[in-house]
Amino acid sequence: MTFAAEKQPIISHGNSLLSDPFLQLPTKNTVNVVWFTEFRGDHHLVKYGQKLQLQAIAQTIKLSRVKEDQDSQLDNPPSKSPRDIWRHEAIVNNLKPDQRVPYQVESIKDQQVINSDVFTLRSLPTSKTPLKILLTSDHQLMPMTTANLEQMVKTVGQVDAVFLPGDLVNIPDRASEWFDDLRGGAFFPSLQGRANYKLERNGVITNYHGGEIIQHAPLFTAIGNHEVMGKVSPQSTLKQEFSQPYPRQVAKSFYQLIAPQVNPTNDVQIETEWIKQNSFNTDTYEEIFSLPQSETGGKRYYATTFGDIRLISLYVTSIWRSPSLEADAQGRYKESDRSLENPEAWGYGQHIFESIAQGSQQYAWLTQELQSKAYQQAKYKIVMLHHPPHTLGGNIVPPYTDPQPKLYYTEDGQVKSHFYDYPIANDYIIRDLIPLLESAGVQLVYYGHSHLWNRFQSDSGMHFLESSNVGNSYGAHLEDNKREIPTYSPENYTEIGDPNGLSPIVPNIAPLVNDSGEPLPYIASNDITVFSIFETKTGTVNSYRYDTRTPDEPAILFDQFKLKAKAN
C-alpha cells in the first residue's frame, strides 16, 4: 500500500485521470471499479490479477448535471455552465472470496494510454472474516477532513469498508467539490490520498493529503441534506439551486396551474420530470455511486450484507434552514416578511425529502427488511442515516416532522406573518423509526449532521453514535450554550441537552475535560478531529481523536464500546 503523503494530487487537464479508481458494490465473486475522466476516451478497462493479466471492460456514461459557476474554486471559474465529466465502471469478476488481488485502471484516448497506480481489491468478505470499518461523515471539504483521513490511515492502516451517512460535499452538482477544488480538500482526493490541504495552526502550516482508502475498500453511503439539489433554474447560481428545494406536493400544485402550457399532451414522463426539476433531486449522487438498491427506494435507501454486518442505509434527512426569527429571515420557523404574499418565494420550513413515518413507502420496506432472513441471521445489525435521533448538536431541533403552517392575518385579510411549528409528539424518528429498530434488535444506529462526536445508549441496549467531527464543529449544547429556538410552543423545542431524553455517555478511556477538569461527554472542536472504527472480530467501536495543533503527535484512542453480537 502506498501511503498518502507519497502521492501527488491528480490535476486533470483533459489528458489524465480525474480521479483514482474506487470500489463499489461487492458481491460474492465480483466488485465494481469506478473512475472519472474529463474525456470520453476510446477504451477503458481494469487490469487485475497477480500479474495484471486479466481484463474487465468498462462502461462509460457522461454525468448529466454537474456544473461549475463563478463561486467554484477553480483557476478560471466560469459563469454557470455544464462541465464534461465521464464515469467509467467495470465489473471485475471470477474473484475468490477473501482474497485480495492487485488491479489497475487504464483509459485510452487518441492512442495515448493512461494508467492509474496499482491498488488491491476483493469481493464481498465472507462471514467471520475480521473487518475494520471506517465510520465517518460530513466531509463537506471542511478544514480538518484531510487531516482526519490521513491520521486514520496512519493509526489503523487499511480498512475494509467505509460507512458514510451523508454530507459528502456542500453542493452536489458542483463538479469541483467532488474532484479538484483548489482549496485542496475535494471529496475523492481526500479519500484517495491525493488531497493537498494546507491547515494553519498557531502560525504553523501542515499539508495534509487525506488517505488512500477507497481504492482498496468499498464505500457505502447514505443521503444527507447536502446530497440533494433544489429547483433547477438557469438564472440561479448553484448555491441558490441547492438552497431552493420545494416539497414535492408544492411543485405538484404549481404544475397544475401551468400543465396545459408545459404538457398539453398529458405525457406522464414530462409531468414527472417537471415536478422533479421544480422540487428537488439526488441525480448527481445517484450517478456518481453504484450502491445496493431496494425495490421501492433504489439507491436512496437499501440494505446489504458485508461480512458479519447487515447494513441498512436510510434516506432520513430534511432541508437545513436557518433558526433566525428576524423579519427578513426565511428559515425553519418562519417565512420572510417580504415574501408573505408570494408562495413561489417561500421556503416551506425545514421540510422532509423522503418520509420515514409509519405508513410511508420507506417504512414499509424497512419493516420487510427487518423480517428478512439476511437481517435475522446477521451477527451485527447496523442502521445508518443522516439525521440524528439523539445528539447534543444543534441540528436535532426542530423535531423531525412535517412543518405545520401558522398563518396570521390582518383585519383586511392580508397575511401578517407565516410561522411553522413542529410538534415533538410527531417526531417520526422517535415516534415511528426507533421503536421499530429496537424491537428488531438493531445494535448500532450511526449518523452525522451536527458535526460533533457523542454517543448514547437506550434502555434496550441499542447504541447511538454520531461521529461527524471530521472538519468543523458548531458546538455541543449544554449549560450556557443554548440552541436558538422560537418562543412559541416551548414544549416542542429544547435549548440544551438531547431533546429526546437520553444522557450522553462520557468517553471511557481518555475524555477531554473542561476548565474545571470535568470530563466532557462529547467532542465538538475546530482543532481536534475524530474518527471511529468498528472491528467485527471483537465487536468493538473505537473512537480516536487527533489534535491538529500538535501535528506530530499520534491520534489517541479515547472511547471504546462493544456491540452485543448475535450468536451464529
C-alpha positions in Angstrom: 0.0 0.0 0.0 1.2 3.5 -0.9 0.7 6.0 1.9 -1.0 9.2 1.2 1.9 11.5 1.8 3.9 9.9 -1.0 1.3 10.6 -3.6 0.8 13.6 -5.8 -2.6 15.3 -6.3 -4.3 14.4 -9.6 -4.9 17.6 -11.6 -6.7 16.8 -14.8 -6.3 18.9 -17.8 -8.0 16.5 -20.2 -5.1 14.1 -20.7 -5.1 12.3 -17.3 -7.5 10.6 -14.9 -9.7 12.9 -13.0 -9.8 10.5 -10.0 -8.2 7.3 -8.8 -10.4 4.3 -9.0 -12.7 3.4 -6.1 -14.6 0.2 -5.2 -18.3 -0.2 -5.2 -21.0 -2.9 -4.8 -19.0 -6.1 -3.9 -20.8 -9.4 -4.4 -19.7 -13.0 -3.7 -17.4 -13.1 -6.7 -17.3 -9.6 -8.1 -16.6 -6.0 -7.3 -17.2 -2.8 -9.3 -14.3 -0.4 -10.1 -15.3 3.2 -10.9 -13.2 6.2 -12.0 -13.6 9.5 -13.8 -12.0 11.4 -16.7 -12.6 14.7 -18.4 -12.6 13.0 -21.8 -14.9 10.3 -23.3 -11.9 8.3 -24.5 -11.7 5.3 -26.9 -11.4 2.5 -24.4 -11.5 2.0 -20.6 -10.6 -1.2 -18.7 -9.4 -2.7 -15.5 -6.4 -4.9 -15.5 -6.3 -7.3 -12.5 -4.7 -10.5 -11.2 -1.3 -11.2 -9.7 0.4 -10.1 -12.9 -2.4 -7.8 -14.1 -3.1 -10.4 -16.7 -6.9 -10.3 -16.7 -9.1 -7.6 -18.0 -12.6 -6.2 -17.4 -14.0 -3.7 -19.9 -15.7 -0.6 -18.5 -19.0 1.0 -19.4 -18.9 4.8 -19.8 -21.6 7.4 -19.1 -21.4 11.2 -19.0 -22.5 12.9 -15.8 -25.7 14.8 -16.7 -26.0 17.6 -14.1 -22.5 18.6 -12.9 -21.6 22.2 -13.5 -19.3 25.0 -12.4 -20.1 28.6 -11.7 -18.5 31.8 -10.6 -18.3 30.5 -7.0 -16.3 27.4 -8.0 -12.8 27.2 -6.5 -11.0 26.9 -9.8 -8.3 28.9 -11.6 -10.8 30.4 -14.0 -14.3 29.9 -12.7 -16.9 30.3 -15.4 -20.3 31.7 -15.3 -22.7 28.8 -14.7 -22.1 26.1 -17.3 -22.0 22.3 -17.6 -18.8 20.5 -17.1 -17.9 17.5 -19.2 -17.0 14.5 -16.9 -17.2 10.9 -17.8 -17.7 8.0 -15.4 -16.2 4.6 -16.2 -17.3 1.4 -14.4 -16.0 -2.1 -14.8 -17.2 -5.3 -13.1 -14.3 -7.4 -12.0 -15.5 -11.0 -11.8 -14.4 -14.6 -11.0 -12.9 -13.4 -7.7 -12.2 -15.9 -4.9 -13.7 -15.0 -1.5 -11.4 -13.2 1.0 -8.5 -13.0 -1.5 -7.0 -9.6 -2.3 -6.0 -9.1 -5.9 -3.9 -6.3 -7.5 -5.6 -4.1 -10.1 -5.0 -1.0 -12.2 -7.3 1.0 -14.4 -6.5 2.1 -17.9 -8.0 4.8 -20.1 -7.1 5.2 -23.8 -7.5 8.5 -25.6 -6.2 9.1 -29.1 -3.9 6.1 -28.7 -2.5 7.5 -25.5 -2.6 5.0 -22.7 -3.2 6.5 -19.2 -2.8 4.2 -16.2 -3.6 4.5 -12.5 -1.3 3.3 -9.8 -1.7 -0.4 -8.8 -4.1 -1.0 -5.9 -5.9 -4.0 -4.4 -9.5 -5.2 -4.5 -11.5 -8.1 -3.3 -15.1 -9.4 -3.5 -17.6 -9.5 -0.6 -16.0 -10.7 2.6 -17.4 -13.9 4.0 -18.9 -14.4 7.4 -16.4 -14.5 10.3 -13.8 -12.6 8.3 -12.4 -10.0 10.7 -13.1 -6.5 9.3 -12.3 -2.9 10.1 -14.9 -0.4 9.1 -14.3 3.3 9.0 -17.2 5.3 10.4 -17.0 8.9 9.0 -19.4 11.6 8.0 -20.0 15.2 6.9 -16.8 15.8 5.0 -18.0 18.8 3.0 -14.5 20.0 2.1 -14.1 21.1 5.7 -10.7 22.2 7.1 -9.8 19.1 9.1 -11.2 16.4 6.8 -7.9 15.7 5.1 -6.0 15.6 8.4 -8.7 13.2 9.8 -8.4 10.7 7.0 -4.6 10.9 6.9 -4.3 10.2 10.6 -6.9 7.3 10.3 -4.6 5.6 7.8 -1.5 6.2 9.9 -3.3 4.9 13.0 -5.3 2.0 11.7 -3.9 1.1 8.3 -6.0 -0.3 5.6 -9.7 -0.6 6.4 -12.2 -3.0 4.7 -15.1 -0.6 4.1 -16.3 3.0 4.7 -19.7 3.7 6.1 -20.6 7.4 5.4 -24.1 8.7 6.3 -24.2 11.8 4.2 -23.0 15.3 3.5 -20.1 14.2 1.3 -19.7 17.7 -0.3 -21.5 21.0 0.0 -23.2 21.4 -3.3 -23.6 18.1 -5.1 -23.9 19.5 -8.6 -20.7 21.4 -8.4 -18.1 19.1 -10.0 -15.0 20.6 -8.5 -16.2 19.8 -5.0 -16.0 16.1 -5.9 -12.8 16.2 -7.9 -10.4 19.2 -7.9 -11.4 22.2 -5.7 -8.4 24.4 -5.5 -8.5 24.6 -1.7 -7.2 21.0 -1.8 -9.8 19.0 0.0 -12.3 17.8 -2.6 -14.2 14.6 -1.8 -12.4 12.0 -3.9 -8.8 13.3 -3.4 -9.3 13.3 0.3 -10.4 9.6 0.4 -7.7 8.7 -2.1 -4.7 10.3 -0.6 -4.5 12.8 -3.4 -5.5 15.9 -1.5 -3.3 18.8 -0.6 -4.9 20.9 2.1 -2.8 23.5 3.9 -4.0 23.7 7.5 -2.6 26.5 9.7 -2.4 26.2 13.5 -0.5 28.6 15.7 1.3 30.0 12.7 2.5 26.6 11.5 1.2 25.2 8.2 0.8 21.5 7.8 0.0 19.9 4.4 -2.5 17.0 4.7 -3.2 14.6 1.9 -6.1 12.6 3.2 -5.8 8.8 3.0 -5.5 6.1 0.3 -8.7 4.4 1.4 -11.5 3.8 -1.2 -9.1 2.5 -3.8 -8.9 -0.6 -1.6 -12.2 -0.5 0.4 -15.8 -0.2 -0.9 -17.7 2.9 0.1 -21.3 2.7 1.4 -23.2 6.0 1.8 -26.5 7.4 2.9 -28.2 10.6 1.6 -27.7 13.7 3.7 -29.2 17.2 3.0 -26.1 18.1 1.1 -26.7 15.3 -1.5 -30.0 17.0 -2.5 -30.3 19.7 -5.1 -33.3 22.1 -5.3 -35.2 23.8 -8.1 -33.2 23.9 -11.4 -33.0 27.4 -12.8 -30.7 28.9 -15.5 -30.9 32.2 -13.7 -29.7 30.8 -10.3 -26.3 30.1 -9.0 -25.5 26.5 -7.9 -25.7 27.6 -4.3 -29.2 29.2 -4.9 -30.4 26.0 -6.7 -29.1 23.9 -3.7 -30.9 26.1 -1.2 -34.2 26.3 -3.0 -35.9 22.9 -2.9 -39.6 22.8 -2.8 -41.6 19.9 -1.3 -42.9 17.6 -4.0 -46.5 18.4 -3.2 -45.9 22.1 -3.6 -44.3 21.5 -7.0 -47.3 19.4 -8.0 -49.6 22.3 -7.1 -47.5 24.7 -9.2 -47.6 22.2 -12.0 -51.4 22.0 -12.1 -51.5 25.8 -12.7 -49.4 25.6 -15.9 -49.9 22.0 -17.0 -51.8 23.0 -20.3 -48.8 25.1 -21.3 -45.9 22.8 -20.4 -47.6 19.5 -21.1 -50.5 19.8 -23.5 -50.5 16.0 -24.3 -50.6 15.0 -20.6 -47.4 13.0 -21.0 -46.7 11.3 -17.6 -42.9 11.4 -18.2 -43.0 15.2 -18.9 -45.1 15.7 -15.7 -42.7 13.7 -13.6 -39.6 15.4 -14.9 -41.1 18.9 -14.5 -42.1 18.2 -10.9 -38.6 16.9 -10.1 -36.9 19.9 -11.8 -39.1 22.2 -9.8 -38.7 20.5 -6.4 -35.5 18.5 -5.6 -33.4 15.7 -6.9 -30.5 13.4 -6.0 -29.4 12.8 -9.6 -25.7 13.6 -9.3 -25.3 11.5 -6.1 -27.1 8.6 -7.8 -25.0 8.9 -11.0 -21.7 9.0 -9.1 -22.2 6.0 -6.9 -23.1 2.3 -7.5 -24.9 1.2 -4.4 -27.1 -1.7 -3.4 -30.7 -1.0 -4.3 -34.1 -1.6 -2.8 -37.2 -2.3 -4.8 -39.0 0.9 -3.7 -36.1 3.2 -2.9 -33.5 2.3 -5.5 -30.1 3.7 -4.3 -31.8 6.2 -1.9 -32.3 3.5 0.8 -31.1 0.0 0.8 -29.8 -3.0 2.8 -26.7 -5.1 2.2 -24.6 -7.8 3.9 -20.9 -7.2 4.3 -19.2 -9.9 6.2 -20.9 -10.3 9.5 -22.7 -7.0 9.2 -26.2 -6.3 7.9 -26.1 -2.6 7.0 -29.3 -0.7 6.4 -28.9 2.7 4.9 -31.9 5.0 5.2 -33.0 8.2 3.5 -33.7 10.3 6.5 -32.9 14.0 6.0 -34.6 17.4 5.5 -33.5 20.7 4.1 -31.4 22.7 6.5 -32.9 26.1 7.3 -31.7 29.0 9.5 -33.1 29.2 13.0 -33.3 33.0 12.7 -36.5 34.8 13.6 -35.6 38.1 12.1 -38.2 39.8 9.9 -36.4 39.2 6.7 -35.2 35.7 7.5 -36.6 32.7 5.6 -35.9 29.9 8.0 -37.0 26.8 9.7 -39.5 28.6 11.8 -40.9 31.4 9.5 -41.1 32.9 6.1 -39.6 36.2 5.3 -41.9 39.1 5.8 -41.0 40.3 2.3 -42.5 37.1 0.6 -45.7 36.7 2.6 -47.9 37.1 -0.5 -45.6 35.1 -2.8 -45.8 31.3 -2.3 -43.2 30.8 -5.0 -40.7 32.6 -2.8 -41.4 30.6 0.3 -39.0 28.1 1.8 -41.8 25.9 3.3 -39.9 25.4 6.5 -37.5 22.6 7.3 -39.4 20.1 5.1 -38.5 16.4 4.8 -37.4 14.9 1.5 -38.5 11.3 2.0 -40.9 10.1 4.7 -39.9 7.5 7.3 -43.2 7.9 9.1 -45.3 4.8 9.8 -47.3 4.1 6.6 -44.7 5.5 4.3 -43.1 3.5 1.5 -39.7 3.6 3.1 -41.1 2.5 6.5 -43.0 -0.4 4.8 -39.8 -1.5 3.0 -37.8 -1.3 6.3 -40.4 -3.4 8.1 -39.9 -6.1 5.5 -36.2 -5.9 5.6 -36.1 -6.3 9.4 -38.0 -9.6 8.9 -35.7 -10.9 6.2 -33.5 -13.9 6.6 -30.4 -11.9 5.7 -31.1 -9.4 8.5 -32.2 -12.0 11.1 -29.0 -14.1 10.6 -26.6 -11.2 10.7 -24.2 -11.1 13.7 -24.1 -7.3 13.7 -27.1 -5.1 12.7 -26.2 -1.5 11.9 -28.6 1.2 10.7 -27.0 4.3 9.0 -28.9 7.6 8.5 -28.1 11.2 8.3 -30.5 12.9 10.8 -29.7 12.3 14.5 -32.1 10.5 16.8 -30.1 11.7 19.8 -27.4 14.4 19.9 -26.1 17.4 21.8 -25.8 19.2 18.4 -27.9 21.9 17.1 -29.4 20.2 14.1 -31.7 17.9 16.0 -34.0 20.9 16.6 -36.8 21.3 15.4 -38.3 17.8 15.8 -38.1 15.6 12.7 -41.7 16.1 11.4 -43.6 17.9 8.7 -43.7 21.7 9.4 -47.2 22.9 10.3 -48.0 26.4 8.9 -49.2 29.0 11.4 -50.6 32.0 9.4 -51.7 35.2 11.0 -53.8 37.8 9.1 -54.6 41.5 9.2 -58.2 42.7 9.6 -58.5 43.1 5.8 -57.3 39.5 5.1 -53.7 40.1 4.3 -51.0 37.7 5.6 -49.3 39.4 8.5 -46.9 36.6 9.4 -46.2 33.0 8.4 -44.6 30.7 11.0 -44.1 26.9 11.3 -44.5 24.6 14.2 -43.0 21.1 14.7 -44.9 19.1 17.3 -42.4 16.9 19.2 -45.0 14.2 19.7 -45.0 13.8 15.9 -41.2 13.3 15.6 -41.1 10.5 13.0 -37.7 9.2 14.0 -38.6 8.9 17.7 -42.2 8.0 17.4 -42.0 5.5 14.5 -38.5 4.6 13.5 -36.6 4.0 16.7 -39.3 1.7 18.3 -39.2 -0.4 15.1 -35.4 -0.7 15.2 -35.3 -1.5 18.9 -38.0 -4.3 18.5 -35.8 -5.8 15.7 -32.6 -5.9 17.8 -30.5 -3.3 15.9 -27.3 -2.9 17.9 -26.0 0.4 16.4 -27.6 3.4 14.9 -24.9 5.6 13.2 -25.5 9.1 11.9 -24.0 12.6 11.4 -25.3 16.1 10.6 -24.3 18.0 13.8 -20.5 17.9 13.2 -19.5 16.5 16.6 -18.8 13.2 18.4 -21.2 11.9 21.0 -22.8 8.6 21.8 -25.8 7.4 23.7 -27.4 4.1 24.8 -31.1 3.4 25.2 -32.6 1.2 28.0 -32.9 -1.7 25.5 -29.1 -1.6 24.9 -29.2 -0.1 21.4 -26.2 2.2 20.8 -26.3 5.6 19.1 -23.2 7.1 17.7 -22.6 10.4 15.9 -19.0 10.6 14.7 -19.1 13.6 12.3 -16.5 15.9 13.9 -14.2 15.5 10.9 -14.0 19.1 9.7 -15.6 21.9 11.6 -17.9 21.9 14.5 -20.8 24.1 15.6 -20.6 23.1 19.2 -22.5 21.0 21.8 -25.5 22.5 23.5 -25.0 22.1 27.2 -25.0 24.6 30.1 -24.8 28.2 28.7 -24.5 27.1 25.0 -28.2 27.2 24.2 -29.9 26.4 20.9 -31.7 29.2 19.1 -35.3 28.3 19.4 -38.7 30.1 18.9 -40.6 31.4 21.9 -43.9 30.0 20.8 -44.7 26.3 21.6 -41.8 26.0 24.0 -42.8 22.4 24.8 -41.7 21.4 21.3 -38.1 22.7 21.4 -35.1 22.1 23.7 -32.4 24.6 24.3 -29.8 22.2 25.9 -29.1 18.5 26.0 -30.7 15.7 23.9 -34.3 16.7 23.2 -35.2 13.0 23.1 -34.3 12.2 26.6 -31.0 10.3 26.6 -27.9 11.3 28.6 -24.7 11.4 26.6 -22.0 8.9 27.6 -18.6 10.2 28.8 -15.8 8.6 26.8 -14.4 5.7 28.9 -10.7 5.9 28.0 -9.4 9.4 27.6 -12.1 12.0 27.6 -11.4 15.7 27.0 -12.0 17.8 30.1 -13.4 21.3 30.7 -11.7 24.2 32.5 -12.7 22.7 35.8 -11.2 19.3 35.0 -14.6 17.6 34.5 -14.7 15.0 31.7 -16.8 16.1 28.6 -19.3 13.7 27.1 -18.6 15.0 23.6 -16.0 16.4 21.2 -17.1 19.5 19.3 -13.9 21.2 18.3 -12.4 23.0 15.4 -8.9 21.9 16.4 -9.5 18.3 17.4 -10.9 15.8 14.9 -12.4 12.4 15.4 -12.7 9.1 13.5 -14.3 5.8 14.6 -13.5 2.2 13.6 -15.8 -0.8 14.0 -13.9 -4.0 14.4 -16.0 -7.1 13.7 -13.5 -9.5 15.3 -14.2 -8.1 18.8 -17.4 -6.2 18.1 -15.8 -3.0 19.4 -16.3 0.5 18.2 -13.1 2.5 18.8 -13.0 6.3 18.5 -9.8 8.3 18.1 -9.1 12.0 18.4 -6.3 13.9 16.7 -5.2 17.4 17.7 -4.2 19.4 14.6 -2.4 21.9 16.9 0.2 19.2 17.6 0.5 17.6 14.2 3.5 15.4 15.1 1.6 13.7 17.9 -0.3 10.5 17.1 -4.1 10.1 17.3 -5.4 9.0 20.8 -7.9 6.2 21.4 -10.4 8.0 23.7 -13.5 5.8 23.7 -14.5 2.2 23.1 -17.7 0.3 23.4 -18.8 -3.2 22.3 -21.8 -4.4 20.4 -23.6 -7.4 21.8 -23.3 -9.8 18.9 -25.9 -12.3 17.8 -24.6 -15.8 18.1 -24.3 -17.7 14.8 
